[in-house]
């Protein structure tokens, strides 16, 4: 992704605290279903707030992968080993060539071009049989979002790779204002079919999503944000139109007629 100029220090500062607080809730939920990873990789890690949350819960091996607009010195936890990789490449390099207990990529995939979607999901599945994934929903909006899609779009790509989607979180976090709304709306767990945790989930009666279209909920908080933005934009357009028309009238009408119209309006 050639977007380094937009991902500056201020950008990451604005996201880091909210991401870290959000991540702690998801770590807790995963722990409740026996997913307590020791080795974790985050693809599109930023400064590593999600990795830090897992470090706080006891994870020992932490790997972060992102573009060159962040570096090792930016990581929030000293245990995080950072690798700079161009995620927008048609062939994405794997800097570690090892398996992890958990791989995650949160609000990253939408920053890649549509034609890279399948390549990126394939890349994620190389790291782990257990994947925590979120990507911006259609119309969500954000900096350099090139591929906002319904959740079912991504689920179908994972399913083709042999991974099953689980809606493990939304019923637990939907109204939790401590968690950033895009995580509440977009985050799902994917498990490799016949993997250790897929079998554990089956034994515990935790079922995968069968109808992927039912994943496509829009969070009312995010919807309301977009409604308010639309109202503000409409008001601005009306104001600009009035200002433009008023200025045009003043330029083309004789002053006497303009004064006459003002008197009528009063």
N, C-alpha and C positions, 0 to 999 in steps of 0.2 A: 504494500500500500504506500503510495507516494503522497502521504498526507502528513508528514512530520511537522510541517509548519503549523498545522491546526492542533497538534497534540503537544502543546507546550506545558511549561511548569504550572501555569494557572489552571489549565484544563484538568490536569491530574489532581491538583489540590482540591478542586471543586468536587471531584468524584470520590476521592479516596476514603474520607471519613464515612460517608453514607454507604459505600461499598463494604467497608470493614464491618460496620454495625449489621448490615444486611447479611453478610456472610456468616456471622456468628449464629444467627438463627438457623440457617441452612445446615451448618455443621452439626448443630444440636439435633435437628430432625433426622439427619443421616445416621447419627449415633444411635438414635432410638430404634432404628431398624438394623442395627449391628454393623453398619458401614462406618468403620473407624480406621480410615486409611493411614498407613505409615509412610507410604511413598505417594506424593501428589505432584502432578504437573498441571500448570495453567497456561493454556495457549491464548495469547492476547492478554497477558497478565497485568499490564500497566505497571504500577509500582508494587504490586503484589498484595493488595489488601485481603483477597480471598485466601491466598497462600498463608498469610499471617494468621488468619482465623484458624486454619487447620494446624498451623504450628502451635498456637495457643492450646489446641485440644490434644496435642501430643505427637503430631506427625513429625518425623525426623528427617526425611529426605524431601526437599522442596525444590522444584524446578520451574522457573518462569521463562516463557518464550514470548517475544514481542519484537516490534521494529526497533530501529536504532534511535528513536526519539526518547527512549528510556535506556538506562544503563545499570550496571551492578550497584553503583553508589546510590541509586534511587530506591532500591528495594527496602521495604519496611521492616524486614527481618533479616538478620545476618545469615541465617541458615538457608535463605533462598539463593540458589545458583541460577544466574540469569544468562540467557542466550539470545543474541540478536539475530533474527531471521526475517526475511522478506516473505510474509504470509500471503502476499498477492501473486507470488510466482506461480507459474503453471506447474512447476515441480518444486514442492516445498521441502526444504531440507529438514531432516530429523537430526538434531544435534546431539542426541543422547543414545538412540538405538537401544532402548530398554523398555520393559513393561512397568507400569505403575499400578498401584491399588486403585487410584482414581485419576482420571483425566477430566479437566473442565475447560470450558470456553464460554464465557458469559458476555453477551452483548458485543460480540466481535464479528460474527459471520455477516452481519448486514453491511459491514464496511468493505466487503469484497464485492467484486463485480459478479453479476448473476451467473456468468459462465464458469465461475470458480467454485460454485456452491458444492457440487459433487466432489470435486478434488479436495476441498477443505474438510468435508465430513469424512471422507476416506482417510485423510491425514489424521484426524482425531482418533479414529478407530485403531490406528496402529499403536496407540499408547496404552490402552487399557480396555478391559471388558466392562468397565463401569465408567460411565460418562455423565457428567453434569453439564447441561447445555441450555443456553438461552440465546435468543436472537430477536431483534426488534420486529414487532408485528407490523403489518401493512398500515401505513399512515401514522406510525408512531412519531416520526420526526427525530432529528438529531444531527450532529456534526458528521458530514461525509457518510451518510447512509445511502448506499447504492443498491441494496437488495433487501428491502423490507418485505417480509412474506408472512402468510399465515403459518401458525405452528405446524399444521398438517403437512405443509410443503417440506419442512425439514424432517419431520417424522418419517415420511415416505422414503427419503434418502437413507436415513438410518436403518429402516426396515430392510431395504435392499442390501444393506451390509450385514444383516443378521442381528440387528439390535432392536429390542422391544422398548417402547416408550411407557413411562410410568408417571402418572399425575400424583406424585407423592406429597407435593408441597402446598398446592394452592388452597386446599380446604383448611390448612393450618395457618397460612400467612396472609390470606386475601384481605383482611381488614387490619393488619398490623402496620400501623403508620410508621413504625421504626424502620421498616424495610422499604427500600426504594420501589416505587410502583412498577417499574419495568421488570424488576426481578419477580415481584409478586405475580405479574401477568405472564411472564415468558419462560420461567424456569421449569425444566423437566429432567427426569433421570432416565438414562438409557442403559439397558443391561444386555450384554451379549446373550443370545439364546443358548441355553444349556450351560451357562457359566455358573460359578459358585453362588453368586448372589441371586441370579435368576431362580435357581433351585431353592434357595432359602426363602425368597419371596413367595414362591409357589407353596412351600410348606406352611408359611405364615398366612396364607390366604390373600396375599397382596397381588391383585391382578393387573396385567398390563392394559393399556388403552387399546380397545378393539376397533372403535370407530374414531379414526384420527380427526375427522371433521369436528368432533365434539371438543377438541383441544382449543378451538379458535374462539375463545372468550375474549372480550375486550373489557379491561378493568374500568369501572365507572369513574375512578379518580383520573385516569389518563384521558378518558373520553371528555370529562369536564374541562380539563386543561385545554384540550383542543377546541372545545366549544367557546371558551373564554377568549382564546387567541383569535378565533374566527370573528367574534364580536368586535374585538379591538381593531382588527384589520378592516372590518366593514366600516366602523366609525371613522377610522383614519381616511379611508377612501372617500367617504361622504364629505368629510371636512375639507379634503384637498379639492374635491370637485367644486364645492361651494366657493372656496378661496379662488380657484382658477376662473370660475364664471364671473365672480364679483370683480376680479381684476380685469377681465376681458371687457366687461360692460363699461368700466371706468375709462378704458382706453379708447373705445370706439364711439361712446355716446357723448353728446355735448354735456357740459357741466350742468347746464340748466335742467336737462331731463333727469340726470342722476339725482340732483337735489329734490326734484319733484317726486321721484319714486321713493326717496327716503321719507318725505313728508307723508306719503300715502301709507307706508309701512307703519309709521308711528300712529 
